[in-house]
Amino acid sequence: MQRATIALLGGLLLLITNGCAMLELVDTRDFTGFKQQLTDTQKRYTRSMRWNEFTLASQVVAPESRSAYLKALDALGPIRITDYETAAPDYDAEALTATVVVRYAAYHEDTMQTVTLVEEQRWKRDLESGDWRLDHEGPPLVESKAVGAR
């Protein structure tokens, strides 16, 4: 009787721990593909920024904000981005929005002064197309007081 109880309790413990692990796996799965789509779009955008291809990068900016976005980048003056570091996306519960913080190492071409620029990318998923759009409020890149991108 004691062996049966121990075996039953052991089996129950195993079931509970595996069940919790399975719930965690289901929670982190991307069954709809929207998270992977954001990862791909965000990487293309950030790489375009890294190579100073701001017009190409602006293609993922919401169309109504694109002109103001490019003007804000132009207002930074002649800068060259040399490296970047990206944080993991922070999604809302339904994966309709996400925030990604990126730190860019850059320098001003005219003064050769190095600078760290921070971008808080706020992404929104279009419900009709499923595409992710960057929705900036204010300047896309903000100068940080920290030295370097790391």
PyMOL commands that place a pseudoatom at each C-alpha (Angstrom):
pseudoatom trace, name=CA, resn=MET, resi=1, chain=A, elem=C, hetatm=0, pos=[0.000, 0.000, 0.000]
pseudoatom trace, name=CA, resn=GLN, resi=2, chain=A, elem=C, hetatm=0, pos=[2.801, 2.394, 0.891]
pseudoatom trace, name=CA, resn=ARG, resi=3, chain=A, elem=C, hetatm=0, pos=[4.630, 1.663, -2.397]
pseudoatom trace, name=CA, resn=ALA, resi=4, chain=A, elem=C, hetatm=0, pos=[1.461, 2.306, -4.379]
pseudoatom trace, name=CA, resn=THR, resi=5, chain=A, elem=C, hetatm=0, pos=[0.950, 5.635, -2.625]
pseudoatom trace, name=CA, resn=ILE, resi=6, chain=A, elem=C, hetatm=0, pos=[4.559, 6.691, -3.219]
pseudoatom trace, name=CA, resn=ALA, resi=7, chain=A, elem=C, hetatm=0, pos=[4.335, 5.661, -6.886]
pseudoatom trace, name=CA, resn=LEU, resi=8, chain=A, elem=C, hetatm=0, pos=[1.045, 7.535, -7.273]
pseudoatom trace, name=CA, resn=LEU, resi=9, chain=A, elem=C, hetatm=0, pos=[2.439, 10.672, -5.643]
pseudoatom trace, name=CA, resn=GLY, resi=10, chain=A, elem=C, hetatm=0, pos=[5.606, 10.420, -7.768]
pseudoatom trace, name=CA, resn=GLY, resi=11, chain=A, elem=C, hetatm=0, pos=[3.542, 10.073, -10.927]
pseudoatom trace, name=CA, resn=LEU, resi=12, chain=A, elem=C, hetatm=0, pos=[1.348, 13.005, -9.902]
pseudoatom trace, name=CA, resn=LEU, resi=13, chain=A, elem=C, hetatm=0, pos=[4.415, 15.162, -9.224]
pseudoatom trace, name=CA, resn=LEU, resi=14, chain=A, elem=C, hetatm=0, pos=[5.859, 14.215, -12.607]
pseudoatom trace, name=CA, resn=LEU, resi=15, chain=A, elem=C, hetatm=0, pos=[2.562, 15.059, -14.325]
pseudoatom trace, name=CA, resn=ILE, resi=16, chain=A, elem=C, hetatm=0, pos=[2.302, 18.434, -12.579]
pseudoatom trace, name=CA, resn=THR, resi=17, chain=A, elem=C, hetatm=0, pos=[5.868, 19.487, -13.372]
pseudoatom trace, name=CA, resn=ASN, resi=18, chain=A, elem=C, hetatm=0, pos=[5.595, 18.369, -17.001]
pseudoatom trace, name=CA, resn=GLY, resi=19, chain=A, elem=C, hetatm=0, pos=[2.197, 20.018, -17.315]
pseudoatom trace, name=CA, resn=CYS, resi=20, chain=A, elem=C, hetatm=0, pos=[3.606, 23.347, -16.131]
pseudoatom trace, name=CA, resn=ALA, resi=21, chain=A, elem=C, hetatm=0, pos=[6.509, 23.005, -18.542]
pseudoatom trace, name=CA, resn=MET, resi=22, chain=A, elem=C, hetatm=0, pos=[4.104, 22.242, -21.373]
pseudoatom trace, name=CA, resn=LEU, resi=23, chain=A, elem=C, hetatm=0, pos=[2.031, 25.328, -20.560]
pseudoatom trace, name=CA, resn=GLU, resi=24, chain=A, elem=C, hetatm=0, pos=[5.202, 27.416, -20.681]
pseudoatom trace, name=CA, resn=LEU, resi=25, chain=A, elem=C, hetatm=0, pos=[6.114, 25.917, -24.058]
pseudoatom trace, name=CA, resn=VAL, resi=26, chain=A, elem=C, hetatm=0, pos=[2.651, 26.653, -25.448]
pseudoatom trace, name=CA, resn=ASP, resi=27, chain=A, elem=C, hetatm=0, pos=[2.858, 30.218, -24.154]
pseudoatom trace, name=CA, resn=THR, resi=28, chain=A, elem=C, hetatm=0, pos=[6.190, 30.837, -25.910]
pseudoatom trace, name=CA, resn=ARG, resi=29, chain=A, elem=C, hetatm=0, pos=[5.170, 29.212, -29.213]
pseudoatom trace, name=CA, resn=ASP, resi=30, chain=A, elem=C, hetatm=0, pos=[4.408, 31.414, -32.184]
pseudoatom trace, name=CA, resn=PHE, resi=31, chain=A, elem=C, hetatm=0, pos=[1.521, 29.477, -33.706]
pseudoatom trace, name=CA, resn=THR, resi=32, chain=A, elem=C, hetatm=0, pos=[0.386, 32.397, -35.881]
pseudoatom trace, name=CA, resn=GLY, resi=33, chain=A, elem=C, hetatm=0, pos=[3.879, 33.397, -37.055]
pseudoatom trace, name=CA, resn=PHE, resi=34, chain=A, elem=C, hetatm=0, pos=[3.349, 37.045, -36.103]
pseudoatom trace, name=CA, resn=LYS, resi=35, chain=A, elem=C, hetatm=0, pos=[6.296, 37.117, -33.701]
pseudoatom trace, name=CA, resn=GLN, resi=36, chain=A, elem=C, hetatm=0, pos=[8.650, 35.676, -36.313]
pseudoatom trace, name=CA, resn=GLN, resi=37, chain=A, elem=C, hetatm=0, pos=[7.324, 38.168, -38.833]
pseudoatom trace, name=CA, resn=LEU, resi=38, chain=A, elem=C, hetatm=0, pos=[8.118, 41.015, -36.428]
pseudoatom trace, name=CA, resn=THR, resi=39, chain=A, elem=C, hetatm=0, pos=[11.593, 39.595, -35.824]
pseudoatom trace, name=CA, resn=ASP, resi=40, chain=A, elem=C, hetatm=0, pos=[12.277, 39.544, -39.567]
pseudoatom trace, name=CA, resn=THR, resi=41, chain=A, elem=C, hetatm=0, pos=[10.828, 43.021, -40.196]
pseudoatom trace, name=CA, resn=GLN, resi=42, chain=A, elem=C, hetatm=0, pos=[12.598, 44.522, -37.195]
pseudoatom trace, name=CA, resn=LYS, resi=43, chain=A, elem=C, hetatm=0, pos=[15.958, 43.053, -38.257]
pseudoatom trace, name=CA, resn=ARG, resi=44, chain=A, elem=C, hetatm=0, pos=[15.608, 44.400, -41.811]
pseudoatom trace, name=CA, resn=TYR, resi=45, chain=A, elem=C, hetatm=0, pos=[14.679, 47.830, -40.459]
pseudoatom trace, name=CA, resn=THR, resi=46, chain=A, elem=C, hetatm=0, pos=[17.491, 47.965, -37.891]
pseudoatom trace, name=CA, resn=ARG, resi=47, chain=A, elem=C, hetatm=0, pos=[20.077, 46.745, -40.405]
pseudoatom trace, name=CA, resn=SER, resi=48, chain=A, elem=C, hetatm=0, pos=[18.970, 49.458, -42.823]
pseudoatom trace, name=CA, resn=MET, resi=49, chain=A, elem=C, hetatm=0, pos=[19.454, 51.991, -40.034]
pseudoatom trace, name=CA, resn=ARG, resi=50, chain=A, elem=C, hetatm=0, pos=[22.873, 50.517, -39.272]
pseudoatom trace, name=CA, resn=TRP, resi=51, chain=A, elem=C, hetatm=0, pos=[23.971, 51.041, -42.880]
pseudoatom trace, name=CA, resn=ASN, resi=52, chain=A, elem=C, hetatm=0, pos=[22.502, 54.570, -42.932]
pseudoatom trace, name=CA, resn=GLU, resi=53, chain=A, elem=C, hetatm=0, pos=[19.872, 53.621, -45.495]
pseudoatom trace, name=CA, resn=PHE, resi=54, chain=A, elem=C, hetatm=0, pos=[17.219, 55.754, -43.826]
pseudoatom trace, name=CA, resn=THR, resi=55, chain=A, elem=C, hetatm=0, pos=[14.909, 55.951, -46.857]
pseudoatom trace, name=CA, resn=LEU, resi=56, chain=A, elem=C, hetatm=0, pos=[14.863, 52.153, -47.118]
pseudoatom trace, name=CA, resn=ALA, resi=57, chain=A, elem=C, hetatm=0, pos=[14.286, 51.853, -43.368]
pseudoatom trace, name=CA, resn=SER, resi=58, chain=A, elem=C, hetatm=0, pos=[11.376, 54.301, -43.577]
pseudoatom trace, name=CA, resn=GLN, resi=59, chain=A, elem=C, hetatm=0, pos=[9.385, 51.856, -45.718]
pseudoatom trace, name=CA, resn=VAL, resi=60, chain=A, elem=C, hetatm=0, pos=[8.167, 50.082, -42.554]
pseudoatom trace, name=CA, resn=VAL, resi=61, chain=A, elem=C, hetatm=0, pos=[7.187, 53.340, -40.859]
pseudoatom trace, name=CA, resn=ALA, resi=62, chain=A, elem=C, hetatm=0, pos=[3.459, 54.020, -40.879]
pseudoatom trace, name=CA, resn=PRO, resi=63, chain=A, elem=C, hetatm=0, pos=[2.772, 55.968, -44.120]
pseudoatom trace, name=CA, resn=GLU, resi=64, chain=A, elem=C, hetatm=0, pos=[1.192, 58.902, -42.301]
pseudoatom trace, name=CA, resn=SER, resi=65, chain=A, elem=C, hetatm=0, pos=[4.325, 59.311, -40.150]
pseudoatom trace, name=CA, resn=ARG, resi=66, chain=A, elem=C, hetatm=0, pos=[6.987, 58.658, -42.811]
pseudoatom trace, name=CA, resn=SER, resi=67, chain=A, elem=C, hetatm=0, pos=[7.647, 62.285, -43.816]
pseudoatom trace, name=CA, resn=ALA, resi=68, chain=A, elem=C, hetatm=0, pos=[8.030, 63.482, -40.218]
pseudoatom trace, name=CA, resn=TYR, resi=69, chain=A, elem=C, hetatm=0, pos=[10.229, 60.464, -39.481]
pseudoatom trace, name=CA, resn=LEU, resi=70, chain=A, elem=C, hetatm=0, pos=[12.653, 61.281, -42.332]
pseudoatom trace, name=CA, resn=LYS, resi=71, chain=A, elem=C, hetatm=0, pos=[12.731, 64.971, -41.343]
pseudoatom trace, name=CA, resn=ALA, resi=72, chain=A, elem=C, hetatm=0, pos=[13.626, 64.019, -37.754]
pseudoatom trace, name=CA, resn=LEU, resi=73, chain=A, elem=C, hetatm=0, pos=[16.482, 61.810, -38.972]
pseudoatom trace, name=CA, resn=ASP, resi=74, chain=A, elem=C, hetatm=0, pos=[17.698, 64.590, -41.271]
pseudoatom trace, name=CA, resn=ALA, resi=75, chain=A, elem=C, hetatm=0, pos=[17.680, 67.007, -38.321]
pseudoatom trace, name=CA, resn=LEU, resi=76, chain=A, elem=C, hetatm=0, pos=[20.353, 64.865, -36.619]
pseudoatom trace, name=CA, resn=GLY, resi=77, chain=A, elem=C, hetatm=0, pos=[22.821, 66.103, -39.225]
pseudoatom trace, name=CA, resn=PRO, resi=78, chain=A, elem=C, hetatm=0, pos=[25.448, 63.975, -40.923]
pseudoatom trace, name=CA, resn=ILE, resi=79, chain=A, elem=C, hetatm=0, pos=[25.736, 60.909, -38.696]
pseudoatom trace, name=CA, resn=ARG, resi=80, chain=A, elem=C, hetatm=0, pos=[27.175, 57.470, -39.349]
pseudoatom trace, name=CA, resn=ILE, resi=81, chain=A, elem=C, hetatm=0, pos=[25.904, 54.482, -37.412]
pseudoatom trace, name=CA, resn=THR, resi=82, chain=A, elem=C, hetatm=0, pos=[28.636, 51.938, -36.779]
pseudoatom trace, name=CA, resn=ASP, resi=83, chain=A, elem=C, hetatm=0, pos=[26.996, 49.289, -34.579]
pseudoatom trace, name=CA, resn=TYR, resi=84, chain=A, elem=C, hetatm=0, pos=[23.793, 48.455, -32.751]
pseudoatom trace, name=CA, resn=GLU, resi=85, chain=A, elem=C, hetatm=0, pos=[22.454, 46.340, -29.915]
pseudoatom trace, name=CA, resn=THR, resi=86, chain=A, elem=C, hetatm=0, pos=[18.844, 45.177, -29.805]
pseudoatom trace, name=CA, resn=ALA, resi=87, chain=A, elem=C, hetatm=0, pos=[16.790, 44.134, -26.781]
pseudoatom trace, name=CA, resn=ALA, resi=88, chain=A, elem=C, hetatm=0, pos=[14.213, 41.348, -27.042]
pseudoatom trace, name=CA, resn=PRO, resi=89, chain=A, elem=C, hetatm=0, pos=[10.739, 42.460, -28.157]
pseudoatom trace, name=CA, resn=ASP, resi=90, chain=A, elem=C, hetatm=0, pos=[8.153, 43.100, -25.461]
pseudoatom trace, name=CA, resn=TYR, resi=91, chain=A, elem=C, hetatm=0, pos=[4.751, 42.006, -26.849]
pseudoatom trace, name=CA, resn=ASP, resi=92, chain=A, elem=C, hetatm=0, pos=[1.281, 42.759, -25.626]
pseudoatom trace, name=CA, resn=ALA, resi=93, chain=A, elem=C, hetatm=0, pos=[-0.920, 39.768, -24.782]
pseudoatom trace, name=CA, resn=GLU, resi=94, chain=A, elem=C, hetatm=0, pos=[-2.384, 39.384, -28.293]
pseudoatom trace, name=CA, resn=ALA, resi=95, chain=A, elem=C, hetatm=0, pos=[0.852, 40.216, -30.196]
pseudoatom trace, name=CA, resn=LEU, resi=96, chain=A, elem=C, hetatm=0, pos=[-0.842, 43.289, -31.705]
pseudoatom trace, name=CA, resn=THR, resi=97, chain=A, elem=C, hetatm=0, pos=[1.881, 45.645, -30.499]
pseudoatom trace, name=CA, resn=ALA, resi=98, chain=A, elem=C, hetatm=0, pos=[5.480, 45.260, -29.462]
pseudoatom trace, name=CA, resn=THR, resi=99, chain=A, elem=C, hetatm=0, pos=[8.258, 47.479, -28.199]
pseudoatom trace, name=CA, resn=VAL, resi=100, chain=A, elem=C, hetatm=0, pos=[11.931, 46.970, -29.031]
pseudoatom trace, name=CA, resn=VAL, resi=101, chain=A, elem=C, hetatm=0, pos=[14.714, 49.156, -27.634]
pseudoatom trace, name=CA, resn=VAL, resi=102, chain=A, elem=C, hetatm=0, pos=[17.787, 49.553, -29.835]
pseudoatom trace, name=CA, resn=ARG, resi=103, chain=A, elem=C, hetatm=0, pos=[21.039, 51.325, -28.961]
pseudoatom trace, name=CA, resn=TYR, resi=104, chain=A, elem=C, hetatm=0, pos=[23.158, 52.532, -31.865]
pseudoatom trace, name=CA, resn=ALA, resi=105, chain=A, elem=C, hetatm=0, pos=[26.827, 53.513, -31.733]
pseudoatom trace, name=CA, resn=ALA, resi=106, chain=A, elem=C, hetatm=0, pos=[27.395, 56.391, -34.132]
pseudoatom trace, name=CA, resn=TYR, resi=107, chain=A, elem=C, hetatm=0, pos=[29.542, 59.412, -34.862]
pseudoatom trace, name=CA, resn=HIS, resi=108, chain=A, elem=C, hetatm=0, pos=[28.952, 62.843, -36.306]
pseudoatom trace, name=CA, resn=GLU, resi=109, chain=A, elem=C, hetatm=0, pos=[30.702, 63.017, -39.684]
pseudoatom trace, name=CA, resn=ASP, resi=110, chain=A, elem=C, hetatm=0, pos=[31.558, 66.701, -39.359]
pseudoatom trace, name=CA, resn=THR, resi=111, chain=A, elem=C, hetatm=0, pos=[33.103, 66.533, -35.854]
pseudoatom trace, name=CA, resn=MET, resi=112, chain=A, elem=C, hetatm=0, pos=[33.974, 62.822, -35.593]
pseudoatom trace, name=CA, resn=GLN, resi=113, chain=A, elem=C, hetatm=0, pos=[32.409, 62.917, -32.100]
pseudoatom trace, name=CA, resn=THR, resi=114, chain=A, elem=C, hetatm=0, pos=[31.009, 59.540, -31.039]
pseudoatom trace, name=CA, resn=VAL, resi=115, chain=A, elem=C, hetatm=0, pos=[27.490, 59.315, -29.738]
pseudoatom trace, name=CA, resn=THR, resi=116, chain=A, elem=C, hetatm=0, pos=[25.045, 56.681, -28.538]
pseudoatom trace, name=CA, resn=LEU, resi=117, chain=A, elem=C, hetatm=0, pos=[21.579, 56.937, -30.036]
pseudoatom trace, name=CA, resn=VAL, resi=118, chain=A, elem=C, hetatm=0, pos=[18.608, 55.128, -28.525]
pseudoatom trace, name=CA, resn=GLU, resi=119, chain=A, elem=C, hetatm=0, pos=[15.508, 54.167, -30.442]
pseudoatom trace, name=CA, resn=GLU, resi=120, chain=A, elem=C, hetatm=0, pos=[12.364, 52.891, -28.786]
pseudoatom trace, name=CA, resn=GLN, resi=121, chain=A, elem=C, hetatm=0, pos=[10.681, 51.084, -31.634]
pseudoatom trace, name=CA, resn=ARG, resi=122, chain=A, elem=C, hetatm=0, pos=[6.930, 50.798, -31.144]
pseudoatom trace, name=CA, resn=TRP, resi=123, chain=A, elem=C, hetatm=0, pos=[5.526, 48.269, -33.575]
pseudoatom trace, name=CA, resn=LYS, resi=124, chain=A, elem=C, hetatm=0, pos=[1.852, 47.760, -34.430]
pseudoatom trace, name=CA, resn=ARG, resi=125, chain=A, elem=C, hetatm=0, pos=[0.444, 44.878, -36.413]
pseudoatom trace, name=CA, resn=ASP, resi=126, chain=A, elem=C, hetatm=0, pos=[-2.039, 45.718, -39.158]
pseudoatom trace, name=CA, resn=LEU, resi=127, chain=A, elem=C, hetatm=0, pos=[-5.030, 43.445, -38.615]
pseudoatom trace, name=CA, resn=GLU, resi=128, chain=A, elem=C, hetatm=0, pos=[-5.951, 43.262, -42.310]
pseudoatom trace, name=CA, resn=SER, resi=129, chain=A, elem=C, hetatm=0, pos=[-2.534, 42.531, -43.826]
pseudoatom trace, name=CA, resn=GLY, resi=130, chain=A, elem=C, hetatm=0, pos=[-0.762, 41.163, -40.755]
pseudoatom trace, name=CA, resn=ASP, resi=131, chain=A, elem=C, hetatm=0, pos=[2.221, 43.427, -41.540]
pseudoatom trace, name=CA, resn=TRP, resi=132, chain=A, elem=C, hetatm=0, pos=[4.099, 45.145, -38.750]
pseudoatom trace, name=CA, resn=ARG, resi=133, chain=A, elem=C, hetatm=0, pos=[4.462, 48.946, -38.946]
pseudoatom trace, name=CA, resn=LEU, resi=134, chain=A, elem=C, hetatm=0, pos=[6.762, 51.163, -36.947]
pseudoatom trace, name=CA, resn=ASP, resi=135, chain=A, elem=C, hetatm=0, pos=[4.841, 53.925, -35.200]
pseudoatom trace, name=CA, resn=HIS, resi=136, chain=A, elem=C, hetatm=0, pos=[7.112, 56.638, -33.850]
pseudoatom trace, name=CA, resn=GLU, resi=137, chain=A, elem=C, hetatm=0, pos=[5.868, 59.487, -31.719]
pseudoatom trace, name=CA, resn=GLY, resi=138, chain=A, elem=C, hetatm=0, pos=[8.554, 62.122, -31.628]
pseudoatom trace, name=CA, resn=PRO, resi=139, chain=A, elem=C, hetatm=0, pos=[12.131, 61.744, -32.867]
pseudoatom trace, name=CA, resn=PRO, resi=140, chain=A, elem=C, hetatm=0, pos=[13.166, 58.226, -33.868]
pseudoatom trace, name=CA, resn=LEU, resi=141, chain=A, elem=C, hetatm=0, pos=[16.673, 58.474, -32.415]
pseudoatom trace, name=CA, resn=VAL, resi=142, chain=A, elem=C, hetatm=0, pos=[17.460, 60.126, -29.096]
pseudoatom trace, name=CA, resn=GLU, resi=143, chain=A, elem=C, hetatm=0, pos=[20.982, 60.873, -27.968]
pseudoatom trace, name=CA, resn=SER, resi=144, chain=A, elem=C, hetatm=0, pos=[21.983, 58.993, -24.824]
pseudoatom trace, name=CA, resn=LYS, resi=145, chain=A, elem=C, hetatm=0, pos=[24.418, 60.149, -22.171]
pseudoatom trace, name=CA, resn=ALA, resi=146, chain=A, elem=C, hetatm=0, pos=[26.065, 56.701, -22.069]
pseudoatom trace, name=CA, resn=VAL, resi=147, chain=A, elem=C, hetatm=0, pos=[29.248, 56.049, -23.997]
pseudoatom trace, name=CA, resn=GLY, resi=148, chain=A, elem=C, hetatm=0, pos=[29.180, 53.402, -26.726]
pseudoatom trace, name=CA, resn=ALA, resi=149, chain=A, elem=C, hetatm=0, pos=[26.399, 51.072, -27.768]
pseudoatom trace, name=CA, resn=ARG, resi=150, chain=A, elem=C, hetatm=0, pos=[27.147, 48.362, -25.244]
for i in range(1, 150): cmd.bond("trace and resi %d" % i, "trace and resi %d" % (i + 1))
show_as sticks, trace
zoom trace
